[in-house]
Amino acid sequence: MIQINRYKIHSLDEILPPLPKVRFNLDIKSKNKEAPTLLAAKLKELEVIDRVMIGSFHQKQINRFRK
């Protein structure tokens, strides 16, 4: 978790594993070319890829994630 001012932002490691029956929608906001690959690796590591839907306004990021 990181804290910015009074806001706490939890990591995927903190949120996804404790909620095994919950499905999530995640949006890739960044245009960084590595973001989709890093996200895919994290979801595979946590074994949650079957219950997370990925979206983005940037079609290139969706294409990179699908690879």
C-alpha positions, 0 to 999 in steps of 0.5 A, spaced: 500 500 500 502 507 498 499 513 501 498 519 497 496 525 502 490 522 506 488 516 500 491 509 501 492 505 494 492 498 495 496 493 491 493 487 487 497 483 491 493 486 497 486 486 494 485 480 489 488 474 493 483 475 499 477 476 495 477 469 491 470 469 489 470 477 486 471 479 479 475 485 477 475 490 472 482 493 471 483 499 466 490 500 463 491 508 464 498 508 462 501 508 455 508 505 457 509 499 453 511 495 459 505 496 463 501 490 459 506 485 460 507 487 467 500 487 469 499 480 465 505 477 469 502 479 476 495 476 474 499 470 472 503 470 478 497 471 483 493 466 479 487 470 478 487 471 470 480 468 469 477 473 474 480 479 471 477 483 465 482 488 462 480 494 458 484 501 456 482 507 451 489 505 448 488 499 443 495 498 443 495 497 450 490 491 449 493 488 444 500 488 448 496 485 454 493 479 449 500 477 447 
